[in-house]
Amino acid sequence: MDFDPLPDDVVQHILSKLSNAKDVASCNCVSKKWKNLMSYRNSLCFPDGIFNNLTGPQTPDSIVIQMVSSVSRLEHLVVSCPLTIEGQSSVVGSSLKNLELRVDHRPSKARTILECINQAARSLEYLKLTRVALTRTPKLDVFQKLRNLKICLSSVRIELLELWHCQLHTSHTANCSITLRAPKLQLLKLKGWARIRVHDTKCLKTFSINDDSSRVAPMVELGHYLMALESLSITGYEWHWEVIKQMLQLATKMKHLYLETGFTIEGLASWLLVVGSSLKKLKLRVAHAPTKVRMILECINQATARNLEYLKLWRVMMTRTPKLGVFHKLRDLSISEVVMEDSVLMEALRATPHLTRLELVGCKGLSSIRIELLELRHCQLHTCETAGCSVTLRTPKLQHLELSGWAWIRVHDTDCLKTFSIIESSCVAPMVELGDNLMALESLSVEVYECHWEVITKMLRQATQVKHLTLDMGITPGSFFPETDNFLDLLKTHPKLEFLRIRDGTIDALCKNHIKNVVDSSFVIPCLEEVVISVASRSNAEKVTWVVESLLKYGNKIKKINMIVKACTGDDYLDEFRDQIPSMADLRPVVSNDAPSPELAFHFATQRDLMKKVMIYRHKYGEYPTTDPQVWNAFDDGGTVDNMSMRARLRYLLDEYFDIYDRVQNGERMELSQVQMEIYDMVVEVRMDAEEGLHLDDNLDTSTEAENGTDSEKTDID
């Protein structure tokens, strides 16, 4: 884009959107005019690793000080790279409003740096300090405007009269304590504390304690008034029931209760009978014997059946049907890590006739179930059985359906179905029977080890209005392929398609006769914008290349093509494909000057890249990125793992190899396969990188990662 005709104010506004120090330095080199305009920006960011490849006489300190001083009024500053104490002390200015600083020095120097922050005491509104070690109290002024403070501490006492919202996480495993005096406190979330004292609880509405990082039951002392408490969440390896009981007895008007810890059935039952009628949401981890589980469910039925709207149970093992009434208001039922028979599930569904959402994850013991719920709209059924299990649904209002592990699938009412996903964990090709009307279907995803082509063909012929399509599967040997079925026919019969994810094995099936295809010169792909192609075999390279060329030739709205290459294919395949990109640019359709072709980006990634990113995240934060689609899509920009079940299995796999790493480091002798050795080497590499200070930015901005030389790579074609 030519910036010369634009007014200075417009150019300055555009440049003000840049904050990464590399971008700022690049813009300063364009012209003297740009350098002057850059001085009026108000934010600057120095991410970790930005000076890893620094050459020349300049030091990180001198570069940071020079760039900070060149900005006339700096308001937002992020310094995540290591600097000397002199460098950090020089960058804190009186105009700062937001400051993020990495303070990885010994306590005496850290105290000096914190005292330097006093220069910004009048203006600072947000302060985040990482890697802080303090043994003596620094001399600090009053920060009148500071509203958001994030700092790493181990044992603290907080007294704030205006505090409403408080979230405190510590990585210590024992002897860390927190004492709070905040009379207006409404929301409190704590993690990792061994001793907790909260004196003023009259206004407390939400209280959450997460202690899964320790095997020591925390001690909790709360005020004697919890009448305002509406939501209580307790997570941990083990708790003293007396501590939980005390909180439950004081909170007589609670609406939401989440217990992911051990508890006694008698204690929970007695509390539910007293105050259970006010509960609307209940979450329990039911790790008990089948007879006791039956008692718990019957107790829940007796105490909460009248008003309960949401029920989630973990680790449920049931062999006998409980005596249940009807939960008239229950709309959302979720059961995870289930061991139950068909009759038990059928009885539970009969007791919940008005469900709108049903989730069964990690089911065992089921063989053939039938679900008939007139109000059901969202359904997720994941079974752990390997073969022979079937599911039949009669749900006229069903809109979203996700299935995994079922060999036989029958869905009779599909008039309202918008999203349909099959995720197969076993090697059995599922048989699918859907209703005759799939005109409302907008998203179809088939991700299985192997599938009958006839099953896929029938679904594709009915779902002509689909906008998002995923075909990540192998084709069963002996499947019949009509000559009329090919890749371009797929695009012709689905004109509203906007997103396509496809595997090279499926491309191979669809391109049997691609050389013979005669395409009408007027043919266009009207709506397709993004394509993800997973490549697992070099033998399909020719057909994959032909598909990409066809997409470029006929798709005038395509903006992004993601190439996800399995580790076994090798980096040389990517190199060969990159060499062909310049010649592919000439295949793009010619359009009028009024409507130029959109910019096209090729994104290359491997599953190894994603696994390494997830490992780094886990090593830094002690947990995995959430499997929530919106959060994960921001993390996994290449779409390497595209559904929630695959993400969960990836996390399970990495847990296994972190465990292997620890066992090998402890001297245990283990025989590992070639694939296991590759993943083990990745764990070693990530651990070494982490020890050298490597970490991801908190917002996991993939564009910033690309600038800093991370694993993903993009190639643009205008």
C-alpha positions in Angstrom: 0.0 0.0 0.0 1.3 3.5 -0.9 1.2 5.7 2.2 2.4 8.9 0.5 -1.0 10.3 -0.5 -2.4 9.8 3.0 -2.5 12.7 5.5 0.0 12.5 8.3 -2.7 12.1 10.9 -4.0 9.0 9.1 -0.5 7.5 8.8 0.2 8.3 12.4 -3.1 6.5 13.5 -2.1 3.4 11.4 1.4 3.3 12.9 0.0 3.8 16.4 -1.5 0.3 16.2 2.0 -1.2 16.2 3.5 -2.1 19.6 6.0 -4.8 19.0 9.5 -3.4 19.3 10.7 -5.1 16.0 7.8 -3.5 14.1 8.6 -0.1 15.6 12.3 -0.4 14.7 11.5 -1.4 11.1 9.2 1.6 10.7 11.8 4.0 12.0 14.1 2.9 9.2 11.6 3.7 6.4 12.0 7.5 6.4 12.6 10.5 8.6 8.9 11.3 8.4 7.9 7.9 9.7 10.5 8.1 12.5 9.0 11.4 13.6 5.4 10.0 13.5 6.4 7.0 15.5 7.4 9.2 18.4 3.8 10.0 19.0 2.7 6.5 19.7 1.8 5.5 23.2 2.6 1.7 23.6 5.7 -0.4 23.3 6.3 -4.2 23.8 9.6 -6.1 24.2 8.6 -9.8 24.2 10.8 -12.5 25.6 13.4 -13.7 23.1 13.5 -10.5 21.1 17.2 -10.1 21.6 18.2 -13.8 21.2 20.0 -13.1 17.9 21.3 -9.7 18.7 24.7 -8.9 17.0 26.8 -5.7 17.1 28.0 -3.5 19.9 24.5 -2.5 21.3 23.2 -4.2 24.3 19.5 -5.0 25.2 19.6 -2.3 27.8 20.8 0.4 25.4 18.2 -0.5 22.8 15.3 -0.6 25.2 16.3 2.8 26.8 16.8 4.4 23.4 13.4 3.2 22.1 11.5 4.2 25.3 13.1 7.6 25.3 12.1 8.2 21.7 8.4 8.1 22.5 7.2 11.5 23.7 4.4 10.1 26.0 4.6 6.4 26.7 1.5 5.0 28.4 1.7 1.2 27.9 5.0 -0.6 28.3 5.6 -4.4 28.3 9.2 -5.7 29.1 9.2 -9.5 29.1 12.9 -9.8 28.1 15.6 -9.9 30.8 17.4 -6.6 31.4 19.9 -5.4 33.9 18.8 -3.5 37.0 20.0 -0.3 35.4 18.0 -0.9 32.2 14.8 -1.7 34.0 15.2 1.3 36.3 15.6 3.7 33.3 12.4 2.7 31.4 9.8 3.6 34.1 8.4 7.0 33.2 5.9 9.3 34.9 3.4 9.0 32.1 2.9 5.2 32.3 -0.6 3.9 32.8 0.0 0.2 32.1 3.3 -1.6 33.0 4.3 -5.2 32.7 7.8 -5.9 34.0 9.9 -9.1 34.4 11.9 -8.7 37.6 14.2 -11.8 37.6 16.8 -10.4 40.0 17.9 -11.3 43.6 15.7 -9.8 46.3 17.9 -6.7 47.1 17.9 -5.6 43.4 14.2 -6.4 43.0 13.5 -4.1 45.9 15.4 -1.3 44.1 13.4 -1.8 40.9 10.1 -1.7 42.7 11.1 1.6 44.4 11.8 3.0 40.9 8.2 2.3 39.9 7.3 5.1 42.3 8.0 7.5 39.4 4.8 6.3 37.8 2.8 6.2 41.1 0.5 9.1 40.1 -0.6 7.7 36.6 -0.2 3.9 36.9 -3.6 2.1 36.5 -2.4 -1.5 35.7 0.8 -3.2 37.1 2.0 -6.7 36.4 5.2 -8.1 37.9 6.6 -11.5 37.1 9.5 -13.5 38.7 9.5 -11.3 41.8 11.7 -12.3 44.8 11.4 -10.1 47.9 12.6 -10.5 51.4 12.3 -6.8 52.6 9.5 -4.4 52.1 10.2 -1.7 49.4 9.5 2.0 50.1 6.5 2.7 47.9 4.3 5.7 47.4 0.5 5.6 47.2 -0.8 4.5 43.8 -4.0 6.4 43.8 -5.2 5.3 40.3 -4.0 1.7 40.4 -7.0 -0.6 39.9 -5.4 -3.9 38.7 -2.3 -5.5 40.3 -0.8 -8.8 39.4 2.3 -9.9 41.4 3.9 -13.2 42.4 3.9 -13.6 46.2 3.8 -16.5 48.6 2.3 -15.4 51.9 0.3 -12.1 52.2 -2.2 -10.1 54.1 -4.6 -7.9 52.1 -6.7 -5.1 53.6 -8.6 -3.1 51.0 -11.8 -1.3 51.8 -12.9 -1.0 48.1 -11.9 -4.4 46.8 -14.8 -6.2 45.0 -13.1 -8.8 42.9 -10.0 -10.8 44.0 -8.2 -13.7 42.2 -5.0 -15.1 43.9 -3.0 -18.0 42.5 0.3 -19.3 44.0 2.6 -22.0 42.7 3.7 -23.0 46.2 2.6 -26.4 47.4 2.7 -25.9 51.2 2.9 -23.3 54.0 1.6 -20.4 51.9 -1.2 -18.4 53.5 -3.5 -15.6 52.6 -5.5 -13.3 54.9 -8.2 -11.0 53.6 -10.0 -8.1 55.1 -12.2 -6.6 52.4 -15.7 -5.7 53.6 -17.1 -5.2 50.0 -15.6 -8.3 48.5 -18.1 -10.1 46.2 -16.0 -12.5 44.2 -13.0 -14.5 45.5 -11.0 -17.1 43.5 -8.0 -18.8 45.2 -5.6 -21.5 44.0 -2.7 -23.2 45.7 -3.0 -21.7 49.2 -2.6 -23.9 52.3 -4.2 -21.5 54.8 -7.0 -19.2 53.9 -8.6 -16.6 56.2 -11.4 -14.3 55.0 -12.8 -12.1 57.8 -15.5 -10.1 56.0 -17.9 -12.3 54.0 -21.2 -10.4 54.3 -21.1 -9.4 50.6 -19.4 -12.5 49.3 -21.4 -14.0 46.4 -18.9 -16.2 44.6 -16.2 -18.3 46.3 -13.8 -20.7 44.4 -11.0 -22.7 45.9 -8.7 -24.8 43.6 -6.2 -27.0 45.4 -5.5 -29.7 42.8 -1.8 -28.9 42.8 -1.3 -30.2 46.4 -2.1 -33.4 48.3 -2.5 -31.4 51.5 -6.0 -30.4 52.5 -6.1 -26.6 53.0 -7.4 -25.0 56.1 -10.1 -22.4 55.6 -11.5 -19.9 58.0 -14.4 -17.7 56.9 -16.6 -15.1 58.5 -19.7 -16.4 60.3 -22.0 -14.8 57.7 -22.4 -16.4 54.3 -26.0 -15.5 53.6 -25.1 -13.7 50.3 -23.1 -16.7 49.0 -24.7 -18.0 45.8 -21.8 -20.0 44.2 -19.3 -22.2 45.9 -16.6 -24.2 43.9 -14.2 -26.6 45.7 -11.6 -28.5 43.7 -8.8 -30.5 45.2 -7.1 -33.9 45.9 -8.5 -34.2 49.4 -10.4 -32.0 51.8 -11.5 -32.2 55.4 -15.2 -32.6 55.3 -15.6 -30.5 58.4 -14.2 -27.5 56.4 -16.7 -28.0 53.6 -19.5 -28.7 56.1 -18.9 -25.4 57.9 -19.2 -23.5 54.6 -22.3 -25.3 53.5 -24.1 -24.8 56.8 -23.5 -21.0 56.7 -24.6 -20.8 53.0 -28.3 -21.5 53.2 -29.3 -19.7 50.0 -26.7 -21.2 47.7 -27.7 -21.6 44.0 -24.6 -23.2 42.5 -22.4 -25.9 44.2 -19.4 -27.5 42.5 -17.6 -30.2 44.5 -14.6 -31.8 42.7 -13.1 -33.5 45.7 -13.7 -36.3 48.2 -16.7 -36.0 50.4 -18.8 -38.1 52.7 -22.2 -39.2 51.5 -23.9 -38.7 54.8 -22.6 -35.2 55.2 -23.6 -34.1 51.7 -27.0 -35.8 52.1 -27.8 -34.0 55.3 -26.9 -30.6 53.8 -28.9 -31.2 50.6 -32.0 -32.1 52.6 -31.8 -28.8 54.5 -30.9 -26.3 51.7 -31.0 -28.3 48.5 -34.3 -26.8 47.4 -32.6 -23.5 46.5 -30.0 -25.1 44.3 -30.1 -24.5 40.6 -26.7 -25.8 39.6 -24.9 -28.8 41.1 -21.5 -30.3 40.1 -20.1 -33.4 42.0 -17.2 -35.7 41.5 -18.8 -39.0 42.6 -15.8 -41.3 43.1 -17.6 -43.9 45.2 -18.8 -47.5 45.0 -21.9 -48.2 42.9 -24.2 -48.7 45.9 -23.2 -45.3 47.3 -23.5 -43.6 44.0 -27.1 -44.8 43.9 -27.7 -43.4 47.3 -26.2 -40.0 46.2 -28.5 -39.8 43.2 -31.6 -40.7 45.2 -30.6 -38.1 47.7 -30.2 -35.5 44.9 -33.6 -36.5 43.6 -35.3 -36.1 46.9 -33.7 -32.8 47.8 -33.2 -30.9 44.6 -35.6 -32.3 42.0 -37.9 -29.4 42.3 -35.6 -26.5 41.2 -32.4 -28.0 39.8 -31.6 -26.7 36.3 -28.0 -28.0 35.8 -26.4 -31.2 37.0 -22.9 -32.4 36.2 -21.4 -35.7 37.7 -17.9 -37.1 37.3 -16.6 -40.6 37.8 -20.1 -42.2 38.0 -20.2 -46.0 38.4 -23.7 -47.4 38.5 -24.9 -51.0 38.1 -28.4 -50.7 39.5 -31.1 -48.2 38.5 -31.7 -45.5 41.2 -35.3 -44.5 42.2 -35.7 -41.2 40.6 -38.7 -38.8 40.3 -39.1 -36.3 37.5 -36.7 -33.3 37.3 -39.1 -30.9 35.7 -36.7 -27.9 35.5 -33.5 -29.8 34.6 -32.3 -28.5 31.3 -28.6 -29.4 31.2 -27.2 -32.9 32.2 -23.5 -33.8 31.9 -22.0 -37.1 33.0 -18.3 -37.8 32.6 -16.1 -40.9 33.1 -19.2 -43.0 33.2 -19.6 -46.7 33.9 -23.3 -47.7 33.6 -25.6 -50.1 31.8 -28.2 -49.2 29.2 -31.2 -49.5 31.6 -29.6 -47.1 34.1 -29.2 -44.4 31.4 -32.6 -45.0 30.0 -34.2 -44.5 33.5 -32.1 -41.3 34.0 -33.4 -39.9 30.7 -37.0 -40.7 31.5 -36.6 -38.7 34.7 -35.4 -35.6 32.7 -37.9 -35.2 30.0 -37.3 -31.4 29.4 -33.5 -31.6 28.7 -32.2 -29.1 26.1 -28.5 -30.2 26.5 -27.1 -33.7 27.1 -23.4 -34.6 27.5 -22.0 -38.1 28.1 -18.2 -38.2 27.9 -16.1 -41.3 28.5 -19.0 -43.8 28.6 -18.3 -47.4 29.4 -20.7 -50.3 29.7 -23.2 -49.0 27.1 -24.2 -51.2 24.2 -27.4 -49.9 22.6 -29.2 -46.8 23.7 -32.3 -45.0 22.5 -32.8 -41.3 23.2 -36.2 -39.7 22.8 -36.3 -36.1 24.2 -38.7 -33.6 22.6 -36.8 -30.5 23.8 -33.2 -31.6 23.2 -31.1 -29.2 21.2 -27.5 -30.0 22.0 -26.2 -33.5 22.3 -22.6 -34.8 22.8 -22.2 -38.6 23.2 -18.6 -40.1 23.5 -18.3 -43.8 24.3 -15.1 -45.6 25.1 -16.3 -49.0 23.8 -14.4 -50.4 20.8 -17.2 -52.1 18.7 -20.8 -53.0 18.4 -22.4 -50.1 20.3 -25.3 -48.3 18.7 -27.3 -45.1 19.4 -30.7 -44.1 18.1 -32.1 -40.5 18.5 -35.6 -39.2 18.1 -35.2 -35.5 18.9 -37.2 -33.3 16.6 -35.6 -30.0 17.9 -32.0 -31.2 17.8 -29.6 -28.6 16.4 -26.1 -29.8 17.4 -24.9 -33.4 17.6 -21.4 -34.7 18.3 -20.7 -38.4 18.4 -17.6 -40.5 19.1 -17.0 -44.3 19.3 -20.4 -45.5 18.0 -20.5 -48.2 15.4 -24.2 -47.7 14.5 -25.8 -44.2 14.4 -29.4 -43.5 13.6 -30.8 -40.0 13.7 -34.5 -39.9 12.6 -35.4 -36.2 13.0 -32.9 -33.9 11.2 -35.1 -31.0 10.1 -33.5 -28.6 12.6 -30.0 -30.1 12.7 -27.3 -27.4 12.1 -24.1 -29.1 13.3 -23.2 -32.8 12.9 -19.9 -34.2 13.9 -18.6 -37.8 14.0 -15.3 -38.4 15.8 -14.2 -42.0 15.8 -11.6 -43.3 18.3 -11.7 -46.9 17.2 -10.8 -48.6 13.9 -14.4 -49.6 13.0 -16.0 -47.8 10.1 -19.3 -46.4 11.6 -22.6 -46.9 9.8 -24.7 -43.8 9.8 -28.4 -43.4 9.0 -29.8 -39.8 9.0 -33.2 -38.4 8.2 -34.1 -37.4 4.7 -34.0 -33.6 5.4 -30.5 -32.0 6.0 -31.3 -28.6 4.4 -30.7 -26.8 7.7 -27.2 -28.4 8.2 -24.5 -25.7 8.2 -21.5 -27.7 9.6 -20.6 -31.3 8.8 -17.5 -33.0 10.3 -16.4 -36.6 9.7 -13.1 -37.4 11.4 -12.7 -41.2 11.5 -10.0 -43.7 11.0 -12.0 -45.3 8.2 -15.4 -44.8 6.6 -17.6 -46.3 3.9 -17.7 -43.9 0.9 -21.4 -44.7 0.4 -22.2 -43.3 3.8 -20.3 -40.0 3.1 -21.8 -39.7 -0.4 -25.4 -39.9 1.0 -24.7 -37.2 3.6 -23.1 -34.9 1.1 -25.9 -35.2 -1.4 -28.5 -34.2 1.3 -26.4 -31.5 3.0 -26.2 -29.1 0.0 -26.4 -25.9 2.2 -23.4 -26.8 4.4 -21.0 -23.9 5.1 -18.3 -25.7 7.1 -17.2 -29.2 5.9 -14.5 -31.5 7.4 -13.6 -34.7 5.7 -10.6 -36.1 7.7 -10.8 -39.9 7.2 -9.6 -42.9 5.4 -11.8 -44.8 2.9 -12.6 -48.5 3.5 -11.1 -50.9 0.9 -13.6 -51.9 -1.8 -15.7 -48.7 -1.6 -17.5 -47.9 -4.9 -16.5 -44.6 -6.4 -18.7 -43.3 -9.3 -16.8 -41.5 -12.0 -19.0 -38.5 -11.4 -17.7 -38.1 -7.9 -14.7 -35.8 -7.8 -13.3 -32.9 -5.9 -14.7 -30.2 -8.2 -18.2 -31.8 -8.2 -18.0 -31.6 -4.4 -17.5 -27.8 -4.7 -20.2 -27.5 -7.4 -22.9 -29.2 -5.3 -22.1 -27.1 -2.2 -22.1 -23.5 -3.4 -22.4 -22.0 0.2 -19.2 -23.7 1.4 -17.0 -21.2 3.3 -14.6 -23.5 5.1 -13.2 -26.9 4.0 -10.9 -29.2 6.0 -9.8 -32.3 4.1 -7.3 -35.1 4.4 -5.0 -36.2 1.6 -6.5 -39.7 1.7 -9.9 -38.2 1.0 -8.4 -36.1 -1.8 -7.0 -39.3 -3.3 -10.5 -40.9 -3.3 -12.0 -37.8 -4.9 -9.4 -37.3 -7.5 -9.3 -40.8 -9.2 -10.1 -39.2 -12.5 -8.9 -35.7 -12.0 -6.7 -35.7 -15.2 -9.8 -36.5 -17.3 -12.0 -33.8 -15.8 -13.3 -31.2 -18.2 -14.3 -28.0 -16.4 -16.6 -25.3 -17.8 -14.7 -22.1 -18.3 -17.4 -20.2 -16.4 -17.1 -22.4 -13.3 -16.2 -20.5 -10.0 -16.1 -21.4 -6.4 -18.4 -18.7 -5.0 -18.0 -18.6 -1.2 -15.0 -20.7 -0.1 -12.5 -18.6 2.0 -10.4 -21.0 4.0 -9.0 -24.5 3.3 -7.1 -26.8 5.6 -5.3 -29.8 4.0 -3.8 -32.5 6.2 -1.0 -34.4 4.4 0.2 -37.7 5.8 1.6 -39.4 2.7 4.0 -38.3 0.0 2.2 -40.6 -2.4 -0.7 -38.2 -2.7 1.5 -35.2 -3.4 0.5 -34.9 -7.1 -3.2 -34.8 -6.3 -2.8 -32.4 -3.4 -1.0 -30.1 -5.7 -3.7 -30.4 -8.3 -6.4 -29.5 -5.6 -4.5 -26.4 -4.5 -4.1 -25.3 -8.1 -7.8 -25.8 -8.7 -8.7 -23.8 -5.6 -6.4 -21.0 -6.8 -7.8 -21.1 -10.3 -11.5 -21.1 -9.5 -11.8 -19.7 -6.0 -11.8 -15.9 -6.2 -12.6 -15.5 -2.4 -10.0 -17.9 -1.0 -8.0 -16.1 1.7 -6.1 -18.8 3.5 -4.8 -22.3 2.8 -3.4 -24.2 5.8 -1.1 -27.1 5.1 -0.9 -29.4 8.1 1.9 -31.9 7.5 2.3 -35.0 9.7 5.7 -35.6 11.2 6.3 -38.8 9.1 6.0 -36.8 5.9 9.1 -34.8 6.5 10.1 -31.2 6.1 11.4 -31.8 2.6 7.8 -32.2 1.4 7.1 -28.6 2.6 10.2 -27.4 0.9 9.0 -28.9 -2.4 5.6 -27.4 -2.1 7.0 -23.9 -1.2 9.0 -24.0 -4.4 5.8 -24.3 -6.4 4.0 -21.4 -4.8 5.3 -18.6 -7.1 4.1 -20.4 -10.2 0.7 -21.0 -8.5 0.2 -17.2 -8.1 -0.4 -16.9 -11.9 -3.4 -19.3 -11.5 -5.5 -16.8 -9.5 -8.6 -15.5 -11.4 -8.4 -12.1 -13.0 -11.1 -9.8 -11.7 -11.9 -6.1 -12.3 -9.9 -3.4 -10.6 -12.9 -2.5 -8.6 -12.9 -5.9 -6.9 -9.3 -7.2 -6.6 -8.6 -10.7 -5.5 -8.2 -11.0 -1.7 -4.7 -11.5 -0.4 -3.9 -15.3 -0.1 -1.9 -16.7 2.8 -0.3 -20.2 2.9 0.2 -21.3 6.4 2.5 -24.3 7.0 2.4 -26.2 10.3 3.0 -29.7 11.7 1.4 -31.6 14.5 4.9 -31.6 16.1 4.8 -27.8 16.1 1.5 -27.8 18.0 2.6 -30.4 20.5 5.7 -28.4 21.3 3.6 -25.2 21.8 1.2 -27.1 24.1 4.2 -28.5 26.0 5.7 -25.0 26.5 2.3 -23.7 27.7 2.0 -26.7 30.2 5.5 -26.2 31.5 4.9 -22.5 32.1 1.4 -22.5 33.6 1.2 -26.0 35.0 -2.0 -26.7 32.9 -3.1 -27.1 29.3 -4.8 -24.5 27.1 -8.5 -24.8 27.6 -10.4 -26.9 25.1 -13.0 -24.2 24.6 -13.2 -23.6 20.8 -12.7 -19.8 20.9 -9.6 -20.0 23.2 -8.1 -23.0 21.3 -8.6 -21.4 17.9 -6.6 -18.4 19.0 -3.9 -20.8 20.3 -3.8 -23.3 17.4 -3.9 -20.8 14.5 -3.1 -23.5 11.9 -6.1 -25.6 12.8 -3.9 -28.6 13.6 -6.3 -30.1 16.1 -9.8 -29.0 15.2 -12.3 -30.6 17.6 -12.6 -30.8 21.4 -12.2 -34.6 21.7 -9.0 -34.6 19.7 -7.7 -31.8 22.0 -8.5 -33.8 25.1 -6.7 -36.9 23.6 -3.7 -34.7 22.8 -3.6 -33.5 26.4 -3.8 -37.1 27.7 -1.0 -38.2 25.3 1.3 -35.4 26.5 0.6 -36.2 30.1 1.7 -39.7 29.4 5.0 -38.6 27.9 5.7 -36.1 30.6 5.3 -39.0 33.0 7.7 -41.1 30.8 10.3 -38.2 31.0 10.1 -38.1 34.8 10.5 -41.9 35.1 13.5 -42.0 32.8 15.1 -39.1 34.6 14.6 -41.0 37.9 16.7 -43.9 36.4 13.9 -46.2 35.3 14.8 -48.3 32.3 12.1 -48.3 29.6 11.8 -49.6 26.1 10.3 -46.9 23.8 9.1 -47.2 20.2 10.4 -44.8 17.5 7.4 -42.6 17.8 7.7 -42.6 21.6 11.3 -41.6 21.3 10.5 -38.7 19.0 7.9 -37.3 21.5 10.3 -38.0 24.4 13.0 -35.9 22.6 10.4 -33.1 22.2 9.8 -33.1 26.0 13.5 -32.9 26.7 13.8 -30.1 24.2 10.9 -28.2 25.8 12.3 -28.7 29.3 15.7 -27.3 28.2 14.1 -24.3 26.5 12.1 -23.6 29.6 15.2 -23.7 31.8 16.7 -21.1 29.5 13.8 -18.8 30.0 11.6 -19.6 27.0 7.9 -19.0 27.5 4.8 -17.9 25.5 3.2 -14.5 25.8 0.1 -14.5 28.0 -2.3 -13.8 25.2 -0.6 -16.4 22.9 -0.6 -14.0 20.0 0.4 -16.2 17.1 1.3 -13.2 14.9 3.8 -12.1 17.5 5.2 -15.7 17.7 5.7 -15.7 14.0 7.7 -12.4 14.2 9.9 -13.9 16.9 10.8 -17.0 14.9 8.5 -19.6 16.3 7.4 -22.8 14.6 4.7 -21.5 12.2 5.4 -19.9 8.9 3.3 -18.0 6.4 3.8 -17.2 2.8 1.7 -14.5 1.2 0.6 -14.2 -2.5 -0.9 -10.9 -3.7 
